[in-house]
């Protein structure tokens, strides 16, 4: 089992390289291929052959089963979720392959997205599994709040997946004997999602904006106050709940470790982590003047993914065994993400196309408020990066700009006067879409890949974790929606 997933990634990558000769797509994680797809759709909406609305049914069924399976038919879901995800994805794949004039193009782009997506998150998962962090302080409101704030900042440096995988185990360890469901939920809120809202490294939609022309530090300059207020409010609420949770029982193992402020086993794996992050930026589209490795090596796609895969294999083979054992590392969390998201990526193709076409057709009548709420809602149940791109393309069309032009995107970020609303410039639209895409990814477990991984790791540690439905009605709706509504009222009520 330990090597099966890694071998599967390698086989998938090789098969894709053989299949996709001639393509020159530049990717970041799952999302950069989605950029090309969204741009293509925006360039020629009048020639697009849209799928029928009923093709959204497989996606709706998959979401429904993800929500209800662990609750109502746990045994069936636990043993057969891979078949369900792949089977529903196959329905859409077959339809697009045989009945859509651009079906092959859409499927190939989705395959690129998935390979890049799984290469990034699996490599971060494997490498972080070889790093064991032990914190001497016992979990209490101030310590936990500080750790969540640190994790939120770290997410902007190594991404939400990297920060989540690195910190979830020590976070659970220092709270052993007192862990409640809200501990895991607020970790997902802050470290796995909202924390990554300051830089393009933090969350894929922001990196896509950077690739399209948004200046690297634009989001930091524009969103830092929204980010800081949101993080402080959520941490404050968390610390109140944490104080009410009490001290709990202190495990004997923790007593033995008490007195040591910080211990790190497998620190050499930080080098592998750095290589993965650097590999994301090894591209002329990111660093002007950087040589194109794909052109140099005469391959159409996959250099970055092969680097990540190689690093993860080497990291796993050379990992500190004490760190692996201490983290109780296994491949089950990434296995669940791999199967569920291959179904999600495939089944959401028609949903994204229909949403993109609607956004383009109605962009002129969309206000900042509508862009904010639609981007946010859909980012909670769809992949937030293509959602971001579709609404960014729509908002730029409202101002007569083209997302395919780097100069136009930079001008859009600088601020273009609205032809209709003289008091609302284009940068407000970009900010609303950026905030919504990142922040609302925390609304459900499927909003962002780290959400599912954190959930699985916690469940393996026998932590009480809320189910899909409970997560929504008990935490997302009563906590996040009011916070996001206040953000809208103060900053985007246009």
C-alpha angles and dihedrals in degrees: 000000000000094000099029097085093046091051090048091054091051093049091048092050093049092046091051093049090053092046099046103049111155099032119119102188119155113215144189115196108304096326115064093068086053087058092061091046093051092046092050091051091048094050095059111018093153093065097045118119102214122207120246115267092244089067087077089070096087090054092048091048092050092050090048092051093046088053098044105027099079089044106044107018104021099158094051093045094047093054101034109031091106091056092046094050095044093042095053090044089052091057091060092040093055092046093051093044095054109021108033121077091215094034098115091049092051093046093049091051090049091050089052090050093050096047091048092045095050093042092057100043095040093050091049089047094051096044095047089050088067093057116082115194119189119188117199096207118092116240111265133144098276095043094045093045090051091049092050091049091049089048091051090055093043089055088066091055103043101014131257093281094051094046093045095050093045097049109029095081098048088043091055092042096057090048097046110139093026104050115137129182092258090061090065094039095054090046087057091045095053113022100030097044129357094040090066093060099098105067139027088247091059101065132011098237090059091049089052089054089051091051091050092052110279106139112254096242096038094095093047092051094046104037106033094099093047090046094048095048092048094047093047093048093050093044090048091052090046093052090052091053090043091054090051090051091069130212098297121193120321112227118231091237090059091052089057091053095044115119096039108103097201137355126184124191121189095023091160087073089072086075090058089048090053091050091054093050092046091049089062089065098043094110136098088230088064104031113034110232095019109136117249105246091196092057092044092052094037096235124132101219145349110057093122091045093049090051090052092046092049092048092050092051092048091044092051094046092049098037120132104260092214089056092049092049094043091053091045084228120197137148099247096102094052091042090058092047092047095054099038095046095048085060092044094048092050099042095046094059094092092040092054093046093051092046092048092050091048092049092051094047095048102032093111092061096042116106125204088261093055093048090050097050097039093047090047098046094047092045088060094058103024135046101289096214100063088039088055091049095048093052093041089055090048094049092048090051088056087061095042093253130132122228088210092070118080090202091051092051091050090050090048089054091048090054132265120205113249115248089218108023107044093187096055117069127195096258089066089058091049092049093049092050093046095049093045095048093053102035098044091052085085094062094091139013090254095051091090131009096238089060093068093042093052090047092052094047091050092048091052088055088055092248117156102250123180117246124242095272095039090051088058104044098033101042117004098047100041097036111027102034094058090047092048090045090055090049088052094047094050101038112016108029096128 
